[in-house]
Amino acid sequence: MNTVKHRLFLESAAIRVVPWLLLPLVLVGCKPEEPKEYPQDRLTVEYSVDREAILVGDPVELIVTAFFPTNGTLTLPEIGREKDVVLLSRDWTDVPREDGLTQSESRYSITSFRLGEHPVSTGMVSCALGGQLLSTNFPAVTLQVGTSLNDESTQIADIKNVHKLPGRIPEWIWIVLGSAIAAFLIGLITSRLWKNRDTLIPSAPPIPPHVLAFQALEALKNRGLLEKDECKPFYTELSLILRTYLEGRFCLNAPDETTEEIVEEMSKSPELDGLQKGILQEFMRQADIVKFAKGHPDRSTMETAFETTQQFVEETKQTGEVK
């Protein structure tokens, strides 16, 4: 009986003592956490990530928190490298603190489409503070990218049963279709060419140079420059008629050549005799005196020049041509 009473006494004493022993632990656990202190003249970077081992394409939430002086400018490196690290979204918030620092929180949503281990960034986090630059490494976050395929799904499957392809179209059908299309195109092109055909009109034969020269001499004679004693326009037009004839008859560039060049070329022509070459040279010299030296020959000299030119054309025209 005494033993039972003694045990009951000990149990009641323990019941009374245990709460007093647990009270300090409860008080310690309920004590609010003191704010963490950060250096006032440094850049501090912390991070949290929901997971680092993912499957291809799974999103990862990464939070990078930076603490820096309030008057500083924070710069974070760009995240994203082709398929290794793909940036899905980014959001950030700056929160002033009572300790004179600014707290910048950047939230990244990233993923990867390439198997293996890929560091999120190897760049630097920097803070420009006046003429000073504070910097530290970006958090060493590494994505471990795996695949959901198991060993069984990667094994090569057995060859499936062979299915026969549908029968080919007979070759003669292709030949008939090709012939029909070719005939249609030929008929279409022929009909359009026939509708748009032009009536061929034979071109008139070219007028011989001497005929043109005689026509021009006749026109000059009818102008009455001899009767009006207008020697300069008379010799100018008469010289042009002769030069044009020489160009068409002897293939010379006579209208653009000087008198010396024409005389030199015609002196080498086997189609002219000595008298004809002399007549040509004398006429060209006389025409230059009238045009450039302001000479004024009498009417008989002008008539002689006209007749001499007409005779030169008559004697040098090609054989077989009709006047």
Residue frames relative to the residue before (quaternion, step in Angstrom):
aa qw qx qy qz dx dy dz
M 1.0000 0.0000 0.0000 0.0000 0.00 0.00 0.00
N 0.6556 0.5041 -0.3073 0.4709 3.54 0.98 -0.88
T 0.6178 0.5530 -0.3388 0.4446 3.60 1.07 -0.73
V 0.6588 0.5079 -0.3132 0.4582 3.54 0.97 -0.87
K 0.6510 0.5138 -0.3218 0.4568 3.57 0.98 -0.82
H 0.6450 0.5269 -0.3227 0.4497 3.55 1.01 -0.86
R 0.6551 0.5009 -0.3172 0.4684 3.59 0.98 -0.82
L 0.6451 0.5114 -0.3293 0.4626 3.58 0.95 -0.77
F 0.6285 0.5327 -0.3380 0.4549 3.56 1.05 -0.73
L 0.6628 0.5051 -0.3089 0.4584 3.58 0.91 -0.87
E 0.6555 0.5105 -0.3207 0.4548 3.58 0.97 -0.83
S 0.6637 0.4912 -0.3160 0.4673 3.58 0.94 -0.81
A 0.6300 0.5286 -0.3317 0.4623 3.57 1.07 -0.73
A 0.6477 0.5127 -0.3234 0.4615 3.57 1.02 -0.81
I 0.6283 0.5371 -0.3388 0.4496 3.55 1.04 -0.78
R 0.6855 0.4740 -0.2899 0.4705 3.55 1.02 -0.76
V 0.6906 0.4973 -0.2826 0.4425 3.65 1.03 -0.69
V 0.6188 0.5964 -0.3553 0.3676 3.63 0.96 -0.88
P 0.6571 0.4996 -0.3571 0.4372 3.68 0.77 -0.76
W 0.6523 0.5082 -0.3285 0.4565 3.56 1.00 -0.70
L 0.6423 0.5071 -0.3251 0.4738 3.57 1.14 -0.59
L 0.6973 0.4707 -0.2737 0.4661 3.63 1.05 -0.74
L 0.5313 0.6691 -0.4020 0.3293 3.56 1.18 -0.50
P 0.6591 0.4888 -0.3429 0.4572 3.68 0.83 -0.79
L 0.6429 0.5225 -0.3388 0.4460 3.61 1.01 -0.79
V 0.6475 0.5176 -0.3223 0.4572 3.57 1.00 -0.82
L 0.6617 0.5115 -0.3082 0.4534 3.54 0.98 -0.92
V 0.6467 0.5125 -0.3222 0.4640 3.57 1.01 -0.81
G 0.6768 0.5002 -0.2983 0.4503 3.60 0.95 -0.88
C 0.7086 0.4562 -0.2671 0.4673 3.61 0.99 -0.62
K 0.4895 0.6693 -0.4358 0.3501 3.57 1.26 -0.18
P 0.4550 -0.6952 0.4701 0.2976 3.69 -0.71 0.95
E 0.5171 -0.6493 0.4696 0.3008 3.53 -1.10 0.86
E 0.4279 -0.7049 0.5088 0.2474 3.52 -0.88 0.97
P 0.5264 -0.6389 0.4464 0.3398 3.63 -0.96 0.78
K 0.4747 -0.6813 0.4877 0.2697 3.51 -1.03 0.89
E 0.3263 -0.7512 0.5449 0.1795 3.53 -0.96 0.88
Y 0.1366 -0.7799 0.6087 0.0513 3.56 -1.04 0.90
P 0.5858 -0.5815 0.4189 0.3785 3.60 -1.11 0.61
Q 0.4678 -0.7091 0.4652 0.2489 3.54 -1.02 0.89
D 0.7652 0.3548 -0.1822 0.5053 3.60 1.11 -0.58
R 0.6606 0.4805 -0.3073 0.4882 3.59 1.19 0.40
L 0.4146 -0.6580 0.5664 0.2725 3.52 -1.39 0.24
T 0.0614 -0.8015 0.5948 -0.0092 3.55 -0.67 1.15
V 0.0853 -0.8021 0.5910 0.0023 3.59 -0.87 1.01
E 0.0201 -0.7714 0.6359 -0.0133 3.54 -0.95 0.99
Y 0.0980 -0.8041 0.5837 0.0561 3.57 -1.18 0.41
S 0.0774 -0.7451 0.6569 0.0858 3.49 -1.39 0.29
V 0.0623 -0.7875 0.6131 -0.0003 3.56 -1.04 0.81
D 0.4781 -0.7037 0.4380 0.2904 3.57 -0.86 0.92
R 0.7788 -0.1353 0.0841 0.6067 3.59 1.17 -0.52
E 0.2729 -0.7583 0.5699 0.1603 3.51 -1.24 0.52
A 0.6733 0.4173 -0.2885 0.5378 3.61 1.20 -0.39
I 0.0955 0.8085 -0.5672 0.1247 3.57 -0.49 1.21
L 0.4501 -0.6082 0.5598 0.3377 3.49 -1.41 0.03
V 0.6873 -0.4802 0.3374 0.4280 3.56 -1.24 0.38
G 0.8289 0.2164 -0.1786 0.4839 3.57 -0.80 1.06
D 0.5198 0.6320 -0.4370 0.3734 3.63 1.19 -0.12
P 0.4144 -0.7113 0.5021 0.2650 3.63 -0.93 0.82
V 0.1633 -0.7602 0.6242 0.0757 3.54 -1.19 0.70
E 0.2605 -0.7570 0.5819 0.1431 3.59 -0.93 0.95
L 0.0182 -0.7938 0.6061 -0.0476 3.56 -0.61 1.21
I 0.1071 -0.7826 0.6126 0.0276 3.57 -0.86 1.04
V 0.0665 -0.7807 0.6213 0.0003 3.57 -0.73 1.11
T 0.0855 -0.8029 0.5899 -0.0035 3.56 -0.65 1.19
A 0.0857 -0.7994 0.5945 0.0107 3.57 -0.80 1.05
F 0.1563 -0.7584 0.6287 0.0711 3.55 -1.10 0.85
F 0.1580 0.7876 -0.5705 0.1708 3.59 -0.62 1.13
P 0.6696 -0.4968 0.3452 0.4308 3.61 -1.21 0.37
T 0.6232 -0.6074 0.3563 0.3402 3.55 -1.05 0.85
N 0.7323 0.4150 -0.2454 0.4809 3.61 0.97 -0.74
G 0.5175 0.6386 -0.4176 0.3873 3.61 1.23 0.31
T 0.3248 -0.7149 0.5863 0.1994 3.57 -1.34 0.35
L 0.2560 -0.8015 0.5297 0.1067 3.56 -0.54 1.24
T 0.0557 -0.7746 0.6298 0.0159 3.57 -1.11 0.80
L 0.1342 -0.7869 0.6006 0.0451 3.56 -0.80 1.11
P 0.5113 -0.6479 0.4555 0.3338 3.62 -1.00 0.69
E 0.5528 -0.5927 0.4676 0.3528 3.55 -1.24 0.49
I 0.2288 -0.7558 0.6017 0.1196 3.54 -1.10 0.82
G 0.5933 0.5582 -0.4295 0.3899 3.54 -0.87 0.92
R 0.1357 0.7751 -0.6027 0.1325 3.58 -0.67 1.13
E 0.7852 -0.3207 0.1752 0.4999 3.56 -0.07 1.36
K 0.8072 -0.2329 0.1787 0.5121 3.61 -0.70 -1.06
D 0.5101 0.6608 -0.4295 0.3445 3.61 1.22 -0.26
V 0.7803 -0.0277 0.0547 0.6224 3.58 0.83 -1.03
V 0.0799 -0.8033 0.5901 -0.0035 3.57 -0.60 1.19
L 0.2898 -0.7591 0.5630 0.1509 3.58 -0.75 1.11
L 0.2275 -0.7916 0.5568 0.1076 3.57 -0.62 1.16
S 0.7781 -0.1694 0.1325 0.5902 3.61 0.92 -0.85
R 0.0996 -0.7785 0.6169 0.0591 3.53 -1.31 0.36
D 0.0351 0.7740 -0.6305 0.0476 3.56 -1.08 0.81
W 0.0257 -0.8151 0.5788 -0.0048 3.57 -0.99 0.75
T 0.1294 -0.7765 0.6155 0.0373 3.54 -1.26 0.61
D 0.2032 -0.7585 0.6083 0.1152 3.57 -0.98 0.90
V 0.0672 -0.8058 0.5879 -0.0206 3.58 -0.80 1.11
P 0.3269 -0.7348 0.5523 0.2194 3.66 -0.58 1.06
R 0.2241 -0.7689 0.5872 0.1170 3.54 -1.13 0.72
E 0.5958 -0.5893 0.4155 0.3536 3.54 -1.28 0.37
D 0.6576 0.5300 -0.3176 0.4311 3.59 1.16 -0.43
G 0.6324 -0.5650 0.3382 0.4081 3.64 1.21 0.29
L 0.6176 0.5156 -0.3511 0.4790 3.59 1.26 0.14
T 0.3283 -0.6934 0.5968 0.2350 3.54 -1.33 0.28
Q 0.2196 -0.7676 0.5928 0.1060 3.54 -0.92 0.96
S 0.0634 -0.7964 0.6013 -0.0111 3.60 -0.58 1.22
E 0.0866 -0.8052 0.5866 0.0018 3.53 -0.67 1.15
S 0.0856 -0.7929 0.6033 -0.0002 3.59 -0.64 1.20
R 0.1533 -0.7880 0.5942 0.0496 3.53 -0.80 1.12
Y 0.0972 -0.8026 0.5885 0.0073 3.57 -0.66 1.16
S 0.1282 -0.7236 0.6690 0.1115 3.51 -1.22 0.66
I 0.0549 0.8228 -0.5542 0.1139 3.58 -0.38 1.26
T 0.0439 -0.7686 0.6363 0.0489 3.54 -1.34 0.24
S 0.2488 -0.7492 0.5895 0.1709 3.57 -1.31 -0.08
F 0.2014 -0.7824 0.5808 0.0999 3.54 -1.10 0.76
R 0.6566 0.4494 -0.3208 0.5138 3.58 1.19 0.49
L 0.4733 -0.6901 0.4764 0.2700 3.57 -0.86 1.01
G 0.6115 0.5527 -0.4223 0.3771 3.54 -1.20 0.64
E 0.5637 -0.5674 0.4713 0.3715 3.53 -1.34 -0.28
H 0.0086 -0.8138 0.5779 -0.0606 3.55 -0.75 1.09
P 0.3368 -0.7187 0.5651 0.2253 3.63 -0.69 1.01
V 0.5235 -0.6539 0.4452 0.3164 3.55 -0.95 0.91
S 0.7807 -0.1648 0.1319 0.5882 3.59 0.90 -0.87
T 0.2031 -0.7607 0.6040 0.1235 3.53 -1.18 0.66
G 0.4436 0.7131 -0.4363 0.3229 3.56 1.29 0.31
M 0.5222 -0.6218 0.4959 0.3077 3.52 -1.38 -0.18
V 0.3062 -0.6827 0.6305 0.2064 3.52 -1.26 0.63
S 0.0257 -0.8285 0.5583 -0.0358 3.60 -0.62 1.08
C 0.1399 -0.7569 0.6342 0.0726 3.53 -1.32 0.51
A 0.2481 -0.7668 0.5790 0.1238 3.55 -0.68 1.17
L 0.0043 0.8001 -0.5956 0.0716 3.55 -0.64 1.18
G 0.7858 -0.1795 0.0828 0.5860 3.56 0.06 1.30
G 0.7761 -0.2509 0.2181 0.5359 3.59 -0.67 -1.08
Q 0.6121 0.5465 -0.3401 0.4593 3.60 1.29 0.11
L 0.1780 -0.7752 0.5991 0.0921 3.58 -1.10 0.73
L 0.1500 -0.7745 0.6121 0.0551 3.53 -0.64 1.20
S 0.0552 0.8169 -0.5701 0.0674 3.59 -0.87 0.85
T 0.0152 0.7658 -0.6428 0.0130 3.52 -1.28 0.49
N 0.6250 -0.5633 0.3890 0.3752 3.58 -1.22 0.42
F 0.5201 -0.5935 0.5073 0.3464 3.55 -1.19 0.57
P 0.6212 -0.5629 0.3716 0.3990 3.63 -0.98 0.69
A 0.4370 -0.7142 0.4921 0.2385 3.56 -0.96 0.95
V 0.1389 0.7854 -0.5793 0.1679 3.56 0.30 1.32
T 0.0635 -0.8014 0.5947 -0.0054 3.57 -0.81 1.03
L 0.2759 -0.7489 0.5823 0.1548 3.56 -0.87 0.99
Q 0.1596 -0.7607 0.6252 0.0699 3.54 -0.84 1.06
V 0.0953 -0.8416 0.5313 -0.0174 3.54 -0.12 1.38
G 0.0414 -0.7980 0.6011 -0.0151 3.53 -0.79 1.11
T 0.4245 -0.6770 0.5353 0.2736 3.56 -1.31 -0.20
S 0.4697 -0.6851 0.4882 0.2678 3.52 -1.18 0.62
L 0.5025 0.6461 -0.4380 0.3719 3.59 1.22 -0.05
N 0.2762 -0.7529 0.5732 0.1679 3.55 -0.98 0.86
D 0.7332 -0.4335 0.2892 0.4369 3.52 -1.29 0.08
E 0.6438 0.5411 -0.3366 0.4236 3.57 1.00 -0.80
S 0.6872 0.4945 -0.2991 0.4401 3.59 0.96 -0.85
T 0.6682 0.4980 -0.3064 0.4600 3.59 1.16 -0.40
Q 0.5278 0.6252 -0.4223 0.3901 3.59 1.24 -0.10
I 0.5285 -0.6305 0.4733 0.3148 3.52 -1.19 0.67
A 0.3611 -0.7455 0.5224 0.2023 3.56 -0.77 1.06
D 0.6056 -0.5534 0.4274 0.3799 3.53 -1.28 0.41
I 0.5829 -0.5742 0.4456 0.3633 3.54 -1.24 0.49
K 0.3919 -0.7249 0.5166 0.2325 3.53 -0.87 0.99
N 0.6735 -0.4934 0.3571 0.4188 3.52 -1.27 0.30
V 0.4890 -0.6648 0.4880 0.2842 3.54 -1.13 0.76
H 0.1535 -0.7709 0.6137 0.0744 3.56 -0.93 1.01
K 0.4313 -0.7078 0.5007 0.2495 3.53 -0.85 0.97
L 0.4465 -0.6748 0.5217 0.2704 3.53 -1.06 0.80
P 0.5795 -0.5760 0.4236 0.3910 3.59 -1.08 0.55
G 0.6392 -0.5725 0.3686 0.3574 3.55 -1.16 0.69
R 0.4884 -0.6687 0.4802 0.2893 3.58 -1.08 0.76
I 0.5388 -0.5882 0.4862 0.3568 3.54 -1.23 0.50
P 0.5423 -0.6333 0.4296 0.3469 3.62 -0.83 0.88
E 0.5723 -0.6332 0.4105 0.3208 3.54 -1.05 0.83
W 0.6309 0.5623 -0.3512 0.4031 3.60 1.01 -0.75
I 0.5870 0.5679 -0.3740 0.4394 3.58 1.18 -0.56
W 0.6471 0.5109 -0.3175 0.4684 3.59 0.98 -0.85
I 0.6386 0.5286 -0.3303 0.4514 3.59 1.00 -0.81
V 0.6623 0.5028 -0.3067 0.4632 3.58 0.94 -0.90
L 0.6632 0.5025 -0.3098 0.4602 3.58 0.91 -0.89
G 0.6601 0.5075 -0.3137 0.4565 3.58 0.94 -0.85
S 0.6541 0.5088 -0.3177 0.4609 3.57 0.97 -0.82
A 0.6496 0.5214 -0.3193 0.4520 3.57 0.98 -0.85
I 0.6611 0.4978 -0.3116 0.4670 3.60 0.96 -0.86
A 0.6494 0.5149 -0.3209 0.4585 3.60 0.97 -0.84
A 0.6560 0.5070 -0.3161 0.4613 3.59 0.97 -0.86
F 0.6407 0.5255 -0.3268 0.4546 3.58 1.01 -0.79
L 0.6771 0.4907 -0.3007 0.4587 3.57 0.88 -0.91
I 0.6429 0.5178 -0.3281 0.4591 3.59 0.98 -0.82
G 0.6627 0.5051 -0.3027 0.4627 3.56 0.96 -0.87
L 0.6477 0.5212 -0.3196 0.4546 3.57 0.99 -0.82
I 0.6759 0.4839 -0.2975 0.4696 3.58 0.88 -0.93
T 0.6556 0.5226 -0.3195 0.4415 3.60 0.94 -0.86
S 0.6657 0.5086 -0.3075 0.4513 3.57 0.96 -0.89
R 0.6665 0.4898 -0.3137 0.4662 3.59 0.98 -0.78
L 0.6391 0.5109 -0.3313 0.4699 3.58 1.02 -0.73
W 0.6506 0.5173 -0.3218 0.4534 3.57 1.02 -0.76
K 0.6624 0.5019 -0.3103 0.4616 3.57 1.00 -0.79
N 0.7612 0.3772 -0.1902 0.4920 3.55 0.99 -0.86
R 0.3534 0.7580 -0.4904 0.2450 3.59 1.22 0.26
D 0.3138 -0.7304 0.5789 0.1815 3.53 -1.13 0.66
T 0.4518 -0.6697 0.5188 0.2797 3.53 -1.05 0.80
L 0.3296 -0.7638 0.5277 0.1718 3.50 -0.65 1.18
I 0.0933 -0.7848 0.6126 0.0135 3.54 -0.64 1.17
P 0.4003 -0.7261 0.4925 0.2644 3.60 -0.58 1.06
S 0.4133 -0.7190 0.5052 0.2385 3.52 -0.86 0.99
A 0.5338 -0.6331 0.4612 0.3187 3.52 -1.12 0.73
P 0.5358 -0.6237 0.4486 0.3502 3.60 -1.02 0.72
P 0.5712 -0.6077 0.4165 0.3618 3.60 -1.03 0.67
I 0.4811 -0.6575 0.5020 0.2903 3.56 -1.10 0.75
P 0.4799 -0.6782 0.4663 0.3040 3.62 -0.76 0.94
P 0.6172 -0.5853 0.3754 0.3682 3.60 -1.08 0.68
H 0.6745 0.5010 -0.3303 0.4300 3.61 0.91 -0.78
V 0.5983 0.5498 -0.3657 0.4540 3.61 1.12 -0.62
L 0.6488 0.5055 -0.3116 0.4758 3.57 0.98 -0.88
A 0.6460 0.5217 -0.3270 0.4512 3.56 1.01 -0.78
F 0.6622 0.4975 -0.3158 0.4629 3.63 0.91 -0.87
Q 0.6352 0.5197 -0.3338 0.4636 3.59 1.03 -0.76
A 0.6692 0.4915 -0.3041 0.4670 3.59 0.96 -0.83
L 0.6328 0.5233 -0.3359 0.4614 3.63 1.06 -0.71
E 0.6424 0.5204 -0.3217 0.4616 3.55 1.04 -0.80
A 0.6498 0.5088 -0.3142 0.4692 3.57 1.02 -0.82
L 0.6403 0.5198 -0.3263 0.4620 3.59 1.03 -0.78
K 0.6435 0.5299 -0.3210 0.4495 3.58 0.99 -0.83
N 0.6905 0.4892 -0.2782 0.4545 3.57 1.05 -0.82
R 0.5667 0.6101 -0.3953 0.3877 3.61 1.17 -0.23
G 0.3989 -0.7587 0.4470 0.2558 3.58 1.21 -0.32
L 0.3096 0.7675 -0.5150 0.2234 3.60 1.12 0.53
L 0.5939 0.5569 -0.3684 0.4488 3.59 1.15 -0.55
E 0.6761 0.4966 -0.2955 0.4572 3.57 0.87 -0.94
K 0.7099 0.4439 -0.2583 0.4819 3.59 1.08 -0.74
D 0.3698 -0.7554 0.4609 0.2832 3.58 1.32 -0.09
E 0.3722 0.6943 -0.5154 0.3374 3.56 1.01 0.83
C 0.1355 -0.8636 0.4824 0.0560 3.54 0.25 1.30
K 0.6593 0.5335 -0.3347 0.4106 3.59 0.92 -0.83
P 0.6935 0.4235 -0.3109 0.4930 3.69 0.72 -0.83
F 0.5999 0.5644 -0.3651 0.4338 3.60 1.13 -0.64
Y 0.7128 0.4387 -0.2655 0.4785 3.58 0.81 -1.00
T 0.6041 0.5601 -0.3625 0.4359 3.59 1.06 -0.67
E 0.7109 0.4360 -0.2676 0.4826 3.60 0.83 -0.94
L 0.6358 0.5255 -0.3375 0.4535 3.59 1.02 -0.76
S 0.6393 0.5145 -0.3158 0.4762 3.60 1.05 -0.77
L 0.6455 0.5150 -0.3233 0.4622 3.60 1.02 -0.79
I 0.6252 0.5343 -0.3388 0.4569 3.60 1.04 -0.78
L 0.6783 0.4842 -0.2931 0.4686 3.58 0.92 -0.90
R 0.6501 0.5132 -0.3221 0.4585 3.61 0.93 -0.83
T 0.6466 0.5107 -0.3197 0.4678 3.61 0.99 -0.83
Y 0.6430 0.5126 -0.3273 0.4654 3.57 1.02 -0.76
L 0.6478 0.5157 -0.3210 0.4597 3.59 0.94 -0.83
E 0.6306 0.5368 -0.3339 0.4502 3.59 1.04 -0.76
G 0.7308 0.4223 -0.2520 0.4734 3.59 0.86 -0.93
R 0.7087 0.4714 -0.2677 0.4514 3.58 1.00 -0.77
F 0.8217 0.2165 -0.0859 0.5201 3.59 0.85 -0.94
C 0.4556 -0.7164 0.4307 0.3061 3.62 1.30 0.32
L 0.3839 0.6901 -0.5138 0.3352 3.57 0.84 1.00
N 0.4086 -0.6550 0.5657 0.2899 3.53 -1.28 0.39
A 0.0162 0.8853 -0.4643 0.0197 3.51 1.02 0.98
P 0.6513 0.5320 -0.3658 0.3989 3.70 0.80 -0.75
D 0.7486 0.3809 -0.2156 0.4980 3.60 1.12 -0.58
E 0.6190 0.5565 -0.3522 0.4279 3.62 1.20 -0.14
T 0.5222 -0.6138 0.4893 0.3333 3.53 -1.27 0.42
T 0.6820 -0.4739 0.3578 0.4269 3.55 -1.31 0.26
E 0.6497 0.5228 -0.3236 0.4471 3.60 0.94 -0.86
E 0.6628 0.5013 -0.3157 0.4580 3.60 0.95 -0.82
I 0.6504 0.5057 -0.3241 0.4650 3.60 0.98 -0.80
V 0.6691 0.5006 -0.3064 0.4559 3.59 0.86 -0.95
E 0.6509 0.5199 -0.3201 0.4513 3.59 0.99 -0.84
E 0.6836 0.4736 -0.2964 0.4696 3.60 0.90 -0.87
M 0.6917 0.4753 -0.2916 0.4589 3.61 0.89 -0.88
S 0.5879 0.5745 -0.3776 0.4264 3.62 1.15 -0.48
K 0.6820 0.4657 -0.2794 0.4899 3.57 1.23 -0.44
S 0.5270 0.6486 -0.4136 0.3613 3.60 1.25 -0.14
P 0.3617 -0.7437 0.5173 0.2203 3.63 -0.78 0.98
E 0.5883 0.6013 -0.3662 0.3978 3.62 1.23 -0.23
L 0.6980 0.4172 -0.2663 0.5174 3.63 1.23 -0.26
D 0.3378 -0.7147 0.5693 0.2257 3.53 -1.07 0.73
G 0.7333 -0.4410 0.2805 0.4348 3.55 -1.26 0.12
L 0.6472 0.5249 -0.3294 0.4440 3.59 0.97 -0.80
Q 0.6648 0.5004 -0.3052 0.4631 3.59 0.93 -0.88
K 0.6375 0.5124 -0.3326 0.4694 3.59 0.99 -0.75
G 0.6516 0.5107 -0.3198 0.4608 3.59 0.99 -0.77
I 0.6342 0.5250 -0.3317 0.4607 3.59 0.99 -0.88
L 0.6579 0.5150 -0.3078 0.4551 3.58 0.91 -0.91
Q 0.6759 0.4966 -0.3010 0.4539 3.56 0.87 -0.92
E 0.6679 0.5065 -0.3041 0.4527 3.59 0.95 -0.89
F 0.6565 0.5029 -0.3202 0.4621 3.60 0.98 -0.80
M 0.6587 0.5065 -0.3211 0.4544 3.59 0.88 -0.90
R 0.6481 0.5125 -0.3252 0.4600 3.61 1.00 -0.78
Q 0.6668 0.5002 -0.3030 0.4620 3.57 0.94 -0.89
A 0.6425 0.5217 -0.3271 0.4561 3.62 1.01 -0.79
D 0.6455 0.5132 -0.3267 0.4618 3.61 1.01 -0.74
I 0.6236 0.5363 -0.3522 0.4467 3.60 1.04 -0.73
V 0.6727 0.4914 -0.2975 0.4663 3.58 0.97 -0.87
K 0.7234 0.4622 -0.2579 0.4433 3.60 0.86 -0.96
F 0.8153 0.2854 -0.1217 0.4888 3.58 0.86 -0.92
A 0.7515 0.3597 -0.2177 0.5083 3.63 1.06 -0.71
K 0.4235 -0.7405 0.4314 0.2936 3.57 1.34 0.20
G 0.2221 0.7737 -0.5519 0.2179 3.57 0.95 0.93
H 0.1683 -0.7900 0.5836 0.0830 3.60 -1.14 0.51
P 0.0958 -0.8119 0.5743 0.0427 3.60 0.12 1.26
D 0.5476 -0.6051 0.4569 0.3539 3.56 -1.26 0.40
R 0.7272 -0.4590 0.2949 0.4166 3.53 -1.35 0.19
S 0.6354 0.5381 -0.3482 0.4306 3.58 0.96 -0.77
T 0.6304 0.5181 -0.3287 0.4756 3.59 1.07 -0.73
M 0.6456 0.5147 -0.3219 0.4633 3.60 0.98 -0.78
E 0.6542 0.4997 -0.3182 0.4701 3.58 0.99 -0.83
T 0.6264 0.5313 -0.3350 0.4617 3.58 1.04 -0.76
A 0.6393 0.5203 -0.3251 0.4635 3.62 1.00 -0.83
F 0.6452 0.5144 -0.3238 0.4628 3.58 0.99 -0.82
E 0.6890 0.4754 -0.2881 0.4651 3.58 0.84 -0.95
T 0.6301 0.5370 -0.3353 0.4496 3.59 1.04 -0.79
T 0.6453 0.5093 -0.3168 0.4732 3.60 0.99 -0.84
Q 0.6578 0.5069 -0.3117 0.4617 3.57 0.91 -0.88
Q 0.6577 0.5033 -0.3034 0.4713 3.59 1.02 -0.83
F 0.6314 0.5421 -0.3318 0.4443 3.62 1.04 -0.81
V 0.6559 0.4963 -0.3118 0.4756 3.57 0.99 -0.84
E 0.6543 0.5256 -0.3149 0.4432 3.57 0.95 -0.87
E 0.7223 0.4520 -0.2582 0.4552 3.59 0.89 -0.90
T 0.7523 0.3969 -0.2210 0.4772 3.64 1.08 -0.60
K 0.4293 0.6852 -0.4948 0.3185 3.62 1.16 0.08
Q 0.6004 -0.5933 0.3988 0.3584 3.53 -1.16 0.66
T 0.5550 -0.6281 0.4387 0.3240 3.56 -1.09 0.81
G 0.7481 0.3565 -0.2737 0.4883 3.56 -0.94 0.86
E 0.5975 0.5454 -0.3783 0.4499 3.61 1.18 -0.20
V 0.3323 -0.7421 0.5550 0.1756 3.54 -1.07 0.75
K 0.4799 -0.6776 0.4814 0.2807 3.53 -0.97 0.89
